[in-house]
């Protein structure tokens, strides 16, 4: 089972100034509608080619529209030795700040 974080938990961590590694795996047109400030955009399909840019010592929080794609990315990366956490509910449930 993949580790999870709720949108509320993530918002609190950001408000507390915690240093987090957020990766948004949505497609370009979805991200154009708004992304959590500080998140890095890597579309889901590019994750396998960009894994070498990630550090196995860091935990990454993955974000998508509803939480399904990011969950799949978490399963994939955990199988390759990475620390991944899925933001459940995705951007559909995100009430925090977004930048466009």
VMD Tcl script that builds the backbone (N, CA, C; Angstrom):
set m [mol new atoms 300]
animate dup $m
set s [atomselect $m all]
$s set {name element resname resid chain x y z} {
  {N N UNK 1 A 0.833 -1.203 0.000}
  {CA C UNK 1 A 0.000 0.000 0.000}
  {C C UNK 1 A 0.874 1.263 0.000}
  {N N UNK 2 A 0.438 2.219 -0.773}
  {CA C UNK 2 A 1.168 3.478 -0.931}
  {C C UNK 2 A 0.884 4.397 0.261}
  {N N UNK 3 A 1.912 5.103 0.708}
  {CA C UNK 3 A 1.715 6.118 1.749}
  {C C UNK 3 A 0.876 7.242 1.156}
  {N N UNK 4 A 0.039 7.835 1.997}
  {CA C UNK 4 A -0.838 8.897 1.515}
  {C C UNK 4 A -0.722 10.135 2.388}
  {N N UNK 5 A -1.121 11.249 1.803}
  {CA C UNK 5 A -1.249 12.506 2.534}
  {C C UNK 5 A -2.524 13.168 2.029}
  {N N UNK 6 A -3.308 13.735 2.931}
  {CA C UNK 6 A -4.522 14.429 2.497}
  {C C UNK 6 A -4.175 15.836 2.040}
  {N N UNK 7 A -5.109 16.439 1.333}
  {CA C UNK 7 A -4.890 17.818 0.881}
  {C C UNK 7 A -4.756 18.746 2.085}
  {N N UNK 8 A -5.538 18.462 3.144}
  {CA C UNK 8 A -5.467 19.308 4.345}
  {C C UNK 8 A -4.106 19.175 5.029}
  {N N UNK 9 A -3.613 17.944 5.139}
  {CA C UNK 9 A -2.298 17.722 5.767}
  {C C UNK 9 A -1.201 18.436 4.971}
  {N N UNK 10 A -1.276 18.328 3.664}
  {CA C UNK 10 A -0.266 18.979 2.827}
  {C C UNK 10 A -0.332 20.497 2.975}
  {N N UNK 11 A -1.537 21.030 2.994}
  {CA C UNK 11 A -1.688 22.480 3.134}
  {C C UNK 11 A -1.083 22.955 4.451}
  {N N UNK 12 A -1.303 22.206 5.538}
  {CA C UNK 12 A -0.732 22.583 6.838}
  {C C UNK 12 A 0.788 22.561 6.789}
  {N N UNK 13 A 1.363 21.528 6.175}
  {CA C UNK 13 A 2.822 21.429 6.075}
  {C C UNK 13 A 3.388 22.618 5.296}
  {N N UNK 14 A 2.726 22.993 4.210}
  {CA C UNK 14 A 3.187 24.135 3.419}
  {C C UNK 14 A 3.069 25.433 4.213}
  {N N UNK 15 A 1.954 25.574 4.926}
  {CA C UNK 15 A 1.764 26.787 5.736}
  {C C UNK 15 A 2.800 26.878 6.854}
  {N N UNK 16 A 3.255 25.720 7.345}
  {CA C UNK 16 A 4.273 25.687 8.399}
  {C C UNK 16 A 5.685 25.871 7.844}
  {N N UNK 17 A 5.788 26.010 6.525}
  {CA C UNK 17 A 7.081 26.252 5.907}
  {C C UNK 17 A 7.959 25.025 5.775}
  {N N UNK 18 A 7.344 23.831 5.858}
  {CA C UNK 18 A 8.146 22.611 5.714}
  {C C UNK 18 A 8.698 22.522 4.298}
  {N N UNK 19 A 9.905 21.978 4.198}
  {CA C UNK 19 A 10.541 21.779 2.903}
  {C C UNK 19 A 10.046 20.454 2.333}
  {N N UNK 20 A 9.252 20.532 1.285}
  {CA C UNK 20 A 8.653 19.337 0.682}
  {C C UNK 20 A 9.053 19.231 -0.777}
  {N N UNK 21 A 8.983 18.023 -1.287}
  {CA C UNK 21 A 9.299 17.767 -2.692}
  {C C UNK 21 A 8.013 17.326 -3.371}
  {N N UNK 22 A 7.356 18.279 -4.037}
  {CA C UNK 22 A 6.074 18.030 -4.684}
  {C C UNK 22 A 6.277 17.844 -6.173}
  {N N UNK 23 A 5.644 16.801 -6.722}
  {CA C UNK 23 A 5.710 16.565 -8.160}
  {C C UNK 23 A 4.290 16.377 -8.682}
  {N N UNK 24 A 3.921 17.219 -9.643}
  {CA C UNK 24 A 2.605 17.175 -10.271}
  {C C UNK 24 A 2.743 16.357 -11.557}
  {N N UNK 25 A 1.980 15.260 -11.672}
  {CA C UNK 25 A 2.126 14.355 -12.818}
  {C C UNK 25 A 1.019 14.532 -13.857}
  {N N UNK 26 A 0.246 15.624 -13.737}
  {CA C UNK 26 A -0.821 15.857 -14.721}
  {C C UNK 26 A -0.247 16.299 -16.067}
  {N N UNK 27 A -1.117 16.325 -17.058}
  {CA C UNK 27 A -0.716 16.764 -18.396}
  {C C UNK 27 A -0.610 18.291 -18.435}
  {N N UNK 28 A 0.065 18.795 -19.469}
  {CA C UNK 28 A 0.326 20.237 -19.586}
  {C C UNK 28 A -0.937 21.079 -19.496}
  {N N UNK 29 A -2.002 20.661 -20.193}
  {CA C UNK 29 A -3.217 21.478 -20.205}
  {C C UNK 29 A -3.892 21.505 -18.826}
  {N N UNK 30 A -3.718 20.446 -18.041}
  {CA C UNK 30 A -4.269 20.421 -16.682}
  {C C UNK 30 A -3.480 21.365 -15.771}
  {N N UNK 31 A -2.166 21.316 -15.891}
  {CA C UNK 31 A -1.309 22.158 -15.057}
  {C C UNK 31 A -1.520 23.633 -15.390}
  {N N UNK 32 A -1.877 23.930 -16.632}
  {CA C UNK 32 A -2.134 25.320 -17.035}
  {C C UNK 32 A -3.286 25.920 -16.232}
  {N N UNK 33 A -4.172 25.076 -15.702}
  {CA C UNK 33 A -5.306 25.555 -14.907}
  {C C UNK 33 A -4.892 25.901 -13.481}
  {N N UNK 34 A -3.682 25.514 -13.098}
  {CA C UNK 34 A -3.184 25.856 -11.773}
  {C C UNK 34 A -2.400 24.718 -11.152}
  {N N UNK 35 A -1.292 25.069 -10.516}
  {CA C UNK 35 A -0.405 24.104 -9.873}
  {C C UNK 35 A -0.087 24.617 -8.471}
  {N N UNK 36 A 0.136 23.709 -7.540}
  {CA C UNK 36 A 0.495 24.109 -6.184}
  {C C UNK 36 A 1.862 24.798 -6.239}
  {N N UNK 37 A 1.986 26.003 -5.673}
  {CA C UNK 37 A 3.283 26.691 -5.714}
  {C C UNK 37 A 4.398 25.816 -5.137}
  {N N UNK 38 A 5.496 25.751 -5.861}
  {CA C UNK 38 A 6.631 24.942 -5.419}
  {C C UNK 38 A 6.664 23.553 -6.016}
  {N N UNK 39 A 5.550 23.130 -6.600}
  {CA C UNK 39 A 5.518 21.792 -7.213}
  {C C UNK 39 A 6.265 21.814 -8.542}
  {N N UNK 40 A 6.921 20.697 -8.836}
  {CA C UNK 40 A 7.612 20.501 -10.113}
  {C C UNK 40 A 6.674 19.711 -11.009}
  {N N UNK 41 A 6.586 20.109 -12.262}
  {CA C UNK 41 A 5.696 19.410 -13.198}
  {C C UNK 41 A 6.484 18.374 -13.998}
  {N N UNK 42 A 6.141 17.098 -13.797}
  {CA C UNK 42 A 6.689 16.013 -14.619}
  {C C UNK 42 A 5.493 15.149 -15.026}
  {N N UNK 43 A 5.032 15.254 -16.286}
  {CA C UNK 43 A 3.887 14.444 -16.699}
  {C C UNK 43 A 4.138 12.952 -16.427}
  {N N UNK 44 A 3.055 12.239 -16.071}
  {CA C UNK 44 A 3.154 10.831 -15.692}
  {C C UNK 44 A 3.977 10.019 -16.697}
  {N N UNK 45 A 3.753 10.239 -17.969}
  {CA C UNK 45 A 4.441 9.465 -18.997}
  {C C UNK 45 A 5.944 9.697 -19.052}
  {N N UNK 46 A 6.417 10.778 -18.446}
  {CA C UNK 46 A 7.853 11.088 -18.472}
  {C C UNK 46 A 8.582 10.601 -17.218}
  {N N UNK 47 A 7.843 10.099 -16.226}
  {CA C UNK 47 A 8.466 9.668 -14.966}
  {C C UNK 47 A 9.570 8.621 -15.194}
  {N N UNK 48 A 9.319 7.561 -15.991}
  {CA C UNK 48 A 10.388 6.560 -16.156}
  {C C UNK 48 A 11.700 7.142 -16.690}
  {N N UNK 49 A 11.621 8.098 -17.623}
  {CA C UNK 49 A 12.834 8.703 -18.192}
  {C C UNK 49 A 13.494 9.684 -17.229}
  {N N UNK 50 A 12.736 10.216 -16.271}
  {CA C UNK 50 A 13.275 11.252 -15.383}
  {C C UNK 50 A 13.575 10.733 -13.979}
  {N N UNK 51 A 13.440 9.423 -13.763}
  {CA C UNK 51 A 13.688 8.864 -12.428}
  {C C UNK 51 A 15.088 9.185 -11.926}
  {N N UNK 52 A 16.050 9.244 -12.837}
  {CA C UNK 52 A 17.436 9.499 -12.423}
  {C C UNK 52 A 17.612 10.912 -11.863}
  {N N UNK 53 A 16.621 11.788 -12.054}
  {CA C UNK 53 A 16.686 13.140 -11.491}
  {C C UNK 53 A 16.166 13.173 -10.054}
  {N N UNK 54 A 15.582 12.063 -9.605}
  {CA C UNK 54 A 15.036 11.984 -8.255}
  {C C UNK 54 A 16.047 11.322 -7.328}
  {N N UNK 55 A 15.972 11.652 -6.056}
  {CA C UNK 55 A 16.908 11.173 -5.049}
  {C C UNK 55 A 16.197 10.139 -4.173}
  {N N UNK 56 A 16.762 8.937 -4.052}
  {CA C UNK 56 A 16.121 7.887 -3.254}
  {C C UNK 56 A 16.111 8.226 -1.763}
  {N N UNK 57 A 16.900 9.221 -1.344}
  {CA C UNK 57 A 16.927 9.617 0.068}
  {C C UNK 57 A 15.825 10.603 0.429}
  {N N UNK 58 A 15.121 11.142 -0.571}
  {CA C UNK 58 A 14.083 12.138 -0.315}
  {C C UNK 58 A 12.707 11.519 -0.534}
  {N N UNK 59 A 11.722 12.040 0.213}
  {CA C UNK 59 A 10.353 11.606 -0.027}
  {C C UNK 59 A 9.680 12.611 -0.952}
  {N N UNK 60 A 9.017 12.098 -1.952}
  {CA C UNK 60 A 8.314 12.930 -2.922}
  {C C UNK 60 A 6.815 12.762 -2.740}
  {N N UNK 61 A 6.099 13.860 -2.852}
  {CA C UNK 61 A 4.640 13.831 -2.789}
  {C C UNK 61 A 4.133 14.043 -4.213}
  {N N UNK 62 A 3.340 13.077 -4.680}
  {CA C UNK 62 A 2.849 13.112 -6.056}
  {C C UNK 62 A 1.397 13.571 -6.101}
  {N N UNK 63 A 1.117 14.387 -7.110}
  {CA C UNK 63 A -0.166 15.071 -7.241}
  {C C UNK 63 A -0.694 14.870 -8.657}
  {N N UNK 64 A -2.002 14.589 -8.766}
  {CA C UNK 64 A -2.656 14.602 -10.078}
  {C C UNK 64 A -4.037 15.214 -9.908}
  {N N UNK 65 A -4.945 14.934 -10.825}
  {CA C UNK 65 A -6.275 15.555 -10.758}
  {C C UNK 65 A -7.116 14.968 -9.631}
  {N N UNK 66 A -7.153 13.613 -9.557}
  {CA C UNK 66 A -8.023 12.963 -8.573}
  {C C UNK 66 A -7.277 12.076 -7.579}
  {N N UNK 67 A -6.005 11.779 -7.854}
  {CA C UNK 67 A -5.228 10.916 -6.970}
  {C C UNK 67 A -4.963 9.535 -7.538}
  {N N UNK 68 A -5.567 9.194 -8.672}
  {CA C UNK 68 A -5.396 7.861 -9.265}
  {C C UNK 68 A -4.055 7.745 -10.001}
  {N N UNK 69 A -3.760 8.679 -10.887}
  {CA C UNK 69 A -2.481 8.608 -11.626}
  {C C UNK 69 A -1.299 8.740 -10.681}
  {N N UNK 70 A -1.411 9.669 -9.728}
  {CA C UNK 70 A -0.299 9.852 -8.793}
  {C C UNK 70 A -0.100 8.596 -7.942}
  {N N UNK 71 A -1.186 7.895 -7.630}
  {CA C UNK 71 A -1.054 6.639 -6.881}
  {C C UNK 71 A -0.279 5.612 -7.708}
  {N N UNK 72 A -0.590 5.521 -8.999}
  {CA C UNK 72 A 0.130 4.593 -9.875}
  {C C UNK 72 A 1.608 4.942 -9.964}
  {N N UNK 73 A 1.916 6.237 -10.042}
  {CA C UNK 73 A 3.312 6.682 -10.065}
  {C C UNK 73 A 4.008 6.272 -8.762}
  {N N UNK 74 A 3.316 6.404 -7.638}
  {CA C UNK 74 A 3.892 6.016 -6.346}
  {C C UNK 74 A 4.231 4.530 -6.322}
  {N N UNK 75 A 3.296 3.688 -6.775}
  {CA C UNK 75 A 3.559 2.240 -6.831}
  {C C UNK 75 A 4.793 1.961 -7.685}
  {N N UNK 76 A 4.854 2.596 -8.865}
  {CA C UNK 76 A 5.965 2.395 -9.786}
  {C C UNK 76 A 7.297 2.782 -9.148}
  {N N UNK 77 A 7.342 3.977 -8.542}
  {CA C UNK 77 A 8.603 4.456 -7.976}
  {C C UNK 77 A 9.010 3.667 -6.732}
  {N N UNK 78 A 8.039 3.264 -5.906}
  {CA C UNK 78 A 8.375 2.445 -4.742}
  {C C UNK 78 A 9.017 1.129 -5.177}
  {N N UNK 79 A 8.531 0.567 -6.282}
  {CA C UNK 79 A 9.127 -0.663 -6.824}
  {C C UNK 79 A 10.578 -0.458 -7.241}
  {N N UNK 80 A 10.953 0.802 -7.485}
  {CA C UNK 80 A 12.324 1.132 -7.898}
  {C C UNK 80 A 13.133 1.757 -6.764}
  {N N UNK 81 A 12.643 1.645 -5.542}
  {CA C UNK 81 A 13.422 2.077 -4.386}
  {C C UNK 81 A 13.269 3.522 -3.964}
  {N N UNK 82 A 12.254 4.204 -4.497}
  {CA C UNK 82 A 12.033 5.607 -4.137}
  {C C UNK 82 A 10.990 5.725 -3.029}
  {N N UNK 83 A 11.041 6.836 -2.292}
  {CA C UNK 83 A 10.058 7.131 -1.246}
  {C C UNK 83 A 8.994 8.039 -1.853}
  {N N UNK 84 A 7.777 7.511 -1.935}
  {CA C UNK 84 A 6.706 8.262 -2.586}
  {C C UNK 84 A 5.475 8.297 -1.701}
  {N N UNK 85 A 4.765 9.415 -1.781}
  {CA C UNK 85 A 3.524 9.596 -1.022}
  {C C UNK 85 A 2.499 10.205 -1.992}
  {N N UNK 86 A 1.293 9.692 -1.954}
  {CA C UNK 86 A 0.238 10.146 -2.853}
  {C C UNK 86 A -0.669 11.161 -2.156}
  {N N UNK 87 A -0.939 12.293 -2.830}
  {CA C UNK 87 A -1.907 13.246 -2.302}
  {C C UNK 87 A -3.291 12.761 -2.724}
  {N N UNK 88 A -4.020 12.181 -1.750}
  {CA C UNK 88 A -5.336 11.619 -2.053}
  {C C UNK 88 A -6.337 12.733 -2.363}
  {N N UNK 89 A -7.195 12.459 -3.318}
  {CA C UNK 89 A -8.187 13.461 -3.723}
  {C C UNK 89 A -7.701 14.382 -4.817}
  {N N UNK 90 A -6.380 14.477 -4.963}
  {CA C UNK 90 A -5.796 15.281 -6.029}
  {C C UNK 90 A -6.227 16.737 -6.010}
  {N N UNK 91 A -6.040 17.372 -7.143}
  {CA C UNK 91 A -6.342 18.801 -7.252}
  {C C UNK 91 A -7.843 19.066 -7.151}
  {N N UNK 92 A -8.673 18.041 -7.373}
  {CA C UNK 92 A -10.119 18.220 -7.216}
  {C C UNK 92 A -10.472 18.604 -5.784}
  {N N UNK 93 A -9.665 18.130 -4.822}
  {CA C UNK 93 A -9.940 18.416 -3.418}
  {C C UNK 93 A -9.021 19.477 -2.822}
  {N N UNK 94 A -8.099 20.010 -3.624}
  {CA C UNK 94 A -7.145 21.003 -3.139}
  {C C UNK 94 A -7.828 22.353 -2.996}
  {N N UNK 95 A -7.798 22.907 -1.789}
  {CA C UNK 95 A -8.401 24.214 -1.533}
  {C C UNK 95 A -7.353 25.289 -1.281}
  {N N UNK 96 A -6.090 24.918 -1.350}
  {CA C UNK 96 A -5.014 25.867 -1.074}
  {C C UNK 96 A -4.690 26.724 -2.280}
  {N N UNK 97 A -3.583 27.406 -2.143}
  {CA C UNK 97 A -3.124 28.330 -3.183}
  {C C UNK 97 A -2.724 27.571 -4.438}
  {N N UNK 98 A -2.984 28.170 -5.585}
  {CA C UNK 98 A -2.470 27.643 -6.851}
  {C C UNK 98 A -1.880 28.801 -7.649}
  {N N UNK 99 A -0.917 28.475 -8.474}
  {CA C UNK 99 A -0.402 29.512 -9.380}
  {C C UNK 99 A -0.653 29.054 -10.799}
  {N N UNK 100 A -0.881 30.030 -11.642}
  {CA C UNK 100 A -1.195 29.727 -13.050}
  {C C UNK 100 A -0.091 30.236 -13.946}
}
mol reanalyze $m
mol bondsrecalc $m
mol representation Tube
mol addrep $m
